[in-house]
Amino acid sequence: MSRTEFDTYREVASALTPAAVSQFLASRDWELELRQAKVREVWRYRSDGPLLRAPRVMIPLATEYVDFTPRFIDALESLAHIHDWDAGQLLEHVLATRADLFFVRLDQHMTDGTIPFRQAERTLHGIHKMMKASATTAADPNHPHKGRRPPAVGEFLDRAVRLGHTKQGSFVFTVVTRLGDAEESTITFPRRVMETLARGLETTRLLAQAGRHQSLASAGDSGLSVDLVESLEDLSAPDHLNSLDLSFEWAAAERKPDVGLATIMFGRDLIGEFPHIRERLIQRDEPARRETLVGLVKSLSRDDSMPSGDEAAVVTVVAEVDGKSLRVQVPLTGENHGWAIMSYERKIPFMVTGDLIYERRAWRLKGDIVVDSSFLRHISGYSAPDLGGA
């Protein structure tokens, strides 16, 4: 074994445990011939050839021995050779025994097998957001995905999910979700998260294919959430991306679920539907309601749709609603428009009431809009908007 190969297998050995390798062998065509507790195991490969010539491998168990790591590396290299795999393939197969694998493939033109650093950063952020969204839905299908998350979500993100080695084929990110000990009799939370993710992705694809008139199923039961769709938007943002291909490899030691059995592909035509699906989910979760906003006016843009002679604009007010900072577009005319200009110029908080709704990819205030100018009048000393500057 060359030095480079040895270093590669050392990386694989650091990612595995003897117990994980034993579980892998038990799920394959291997038989346990000998076991010395906390010392070693000897496994024989079941084949049609003579018994004495059957390949055997010794798995060291004594992790405290000074020569454990080189012996473990030797065992892994032997297993890879017997199965005709490289080190990366061996790692993937062993992990898949007690872990679910999730592959995110970016299908795009690459001249040298690399992607821009900023795209990689955005992709990792999107994957993390996707896993967090699915974990939240799995823990509580009715959770609003804001504020405090169930404790299981943080534990899952900290302990159960890992980023694995990349694979060939455009650019593939591998997400490894460890399922826990084999002794657990119930479906583990990490498996529930992955099933929720697969169901949410499949539902998103069906909605994207059906168009904007398809009714939304129960969001939590279908794995859908605004955060999940937003994560797909993050992953598919680059214009040079041809498609986003998502697939699962379910742990061999567990029952295979009824979702995530085929690659879930999003081409550019389906990617274009993500914003519309997200908007419908927001409108479903947060229907129009009467709301009073208190915040700063961040921008003003003239509204040419109003009758000639009226001073009108659409102002953007940044205000906190239910613990979340929103940028809300508010159409104003006449004196209300003047108070908004004064608020903008002097950086004085602006108070306005209307029907808060999410549409056309933005938060808007509609209906009977009422501006409360009492604070502006009090702090400025003027009974009408003074637009002369600070």
Secondary structure, DSSP 8 states (H G I E B T S, - for coil): --HHHHHHHHHHHHH--HHHHHHHHHTTTEEEEEEETTTEEEEEE--SS-GGGS-EEEEE--TTSTTHHHHHHHHHHHHHHHHT--HHHHHHHHHTTSEEEEEEEEEE--SSS---HHHHHHHHHHHHHHHHHHHHHHH-TT--SSSS--HHHHHIIIIIEEE---BTTTEEEEEEEE---TT--S--HHHHHHHHHHHHHHHHHHHHHH-TTS----TTTTT--HHHHHHHHHHT--TTEEEEEEEEE--TTS---SS--S-EEEEHHHHTTHHHHHHHHHHHHS--EEEEEEEEEEEEEE-TTS-TT--EEEEEEEEEETTEEEEEEEEEEHHHHHHHHHHHHHT--EEEEEEEEEETTEEEEEEEEEEE-HHHHHHH--SS---S--
